[in-house]
């Protein structure tokens, strides 16, 4: 899937054991690096955790 700046997304799953984000957390796409399959997100909760889509992280449209 392709993401564009300002798309709204919701977290389905993350492999990061240290984040406070939970499934259903919402955020705004800041940048999508298609070559590395990394989604840079500004989460509404204040986090800037990027999603490694090839690494097991999963999001859906909000």
N, C-alpha and C positions, 0 to 999 in steps of 0.2 A: 504494500500500500504506500502511497505517496502522501506526505503531510506538507501543508503549507503554513507559513507564518500566520499566527493568530487563530489557527484551528483550535477548537476546544476538544480536549480528550479527557478520558477517565481511566484510572489505573485498574487493570484486571489482575496483574500479578507482577511482582518484582523479585529478583533473586538477591537483592541487597538486604542482608539480615539486620543492618543497623539503622535503616530509615524508619521514621515515624509514619510514613505514608501507608495507607491501608487501601485495599480494594474499594473502588468507588471514589477515591480522592480525585478531584478534578484540577486541571491546569490548562495553560495556554502554550501552544507550540511557539518556540522562539526561533528554532532552526532545525532542519532535517538534513543530515549528512547521509545521502543515499549510498555513497561509496562505502561507508563504514557501518551503515544501518544504525546510526545513533540519532535519537530524537532528543533535542534539547528543550526542556520544559520549564516554565515558570509555574510552579504549583501554587494553587490558591492558599495553601497552608504555609507558604513562605519558603519552601524548599526549592532548590534549583537542580535537583537530581535528574540526570540524563538517563534515558531509557536505552539500554543495549538490546535492541530488538533481535539480533542474532544470538544474544547471550541468554535468552530465556525471559526477558521482560516482555510484558504484553499490555497494550492499551486498546481502548475502543473509542469511537466518537462519543462525545458527551451530549 
